[in-house]
Amino acid sequence: MGDLLDNIHHCMGAPRRSWKDQYSVILSGTMSEAEAYQGDQGIVPRQPSHAAADLLSTLKKALFIIGSTTIIFAALRNSLTYHLQHFWGASGNFWQHQWDKILRSFGDDSFVLLVYGTTIVSYIVYWTVGSIYTLVDLTNKPAFLKRYKIQPGTNEPIELKKLVKCIVWVNINQTIVSILFSMLCYYLMSLRGFDQSTQLPTFHWVLFELIVCILLEEIGFYYSHRLFHHRLLYKHFHKLHHEWQSPIAITAIYAHPLEHILSNMAPVFLGPLVMGSHVATIWLWVSLALLSTLNAHSGYHLPFFPSPEAHDFHHLKFNQCYGVLGVLDLLHGTDDKFRASKCFSRHLMMLSLVPPREAYPDDKPVGKVIKGKQC
């Protein structure tokens, strides 16, 4: 098919086009990629000489995040297990003991655990953390947190009408949409086959599954997210999410139901489907994914938290930073403006209490000051 298209164009006197160009035309009709995708105008293709170095740097950051998270999680797991076992007097393996309690309370029906259990766990995690962030935004207290805002002065105060609309849509997505999608997930998992044992998987296997889940989510989210920026889809679906140019935490899943299914939940579900994960592993993975997106939309770059600068920049500029880890953004050149901005220098985990904007301040204009004006 590719040779046929190429020969036709050649015979008609048209210059030969690469497969990338042909795919771009097919994907966007007769329009260029910059015209077809919302806000993609002005993206400059990355030069090959710089791409290799930037890719290596991004991969190092991604591996550092995954590796450090794994080490911290392992250390906390061992320490937490030890102290909880002694505090509550639990015998044997603490986590298995807690899982047995869940099974005794709710039964070991895989459908109930996967569909309703996952919905309840995700709802509790989302609103426990989201409510704290929202309370800070509504009260602007404690005041010192203002120093950590990525876009200073925004959402002060939050528009109540927008907030109420957000809460309504999020609850629709978390209940009706999520339950229906979880039912579909259960039947797909049943066809694939998954771990329905009453015994929890080993700790090391869970870590391996989490790494696979992170990588598959990056692929699924980047391409589905960028697809919703296509001119034919953006105004009907994704524009709702971008009503918040300066996001707050609970806008993480403020989206059209179709987008919530295809771009929020489906990428998270890819890993468990491929791995045939245990329900407990799914609960853990969903919780971690929600904590990540809540942080990414929070509007605050807090110390010792993963940097939310990239996704905040996406809400600010629309056509940058579509992914989670940033690897695919680098490969596709959809992070050039971000890397050229001061925000990129702040895109790291702050290991001190110094706010990123103070550690890496915006460049001040150069010139003499005459009567209070910069020359």
Salt bridges, closest charged atoms under 4 A:
ASP6 OD2 - ARG16 NH1 2.60
GLU33 OE2 - ARG226 NH2 2.94
ASP40 OD2 - ARG226 NH2 2.81
ASP54 OD2 - ARG46 NH1 2.66
GLU156 OE2 - LYS149 NZ 3.69
GLU243 OE2 - LYS165 NZ 3.10
GLU259 OE2 - HIS238 ND1 2.77
GLU309 OE2 - HIS301 ND1 2.92
ASP335 OD1 - ARG46 NH2 2.91
ASP335 OD2 - ARG339 NE 2.59
ASP336 OD1 - ARG46 NH2 2.39
GLU358 OE1 - ARG147 NH2 3.00
ASP362 OD1 - ARG346 NH2 2.52
ASP362 OD2 - ARG357 NH1 3.06
ASP363 OD1 - LYS342 NZ 3.51
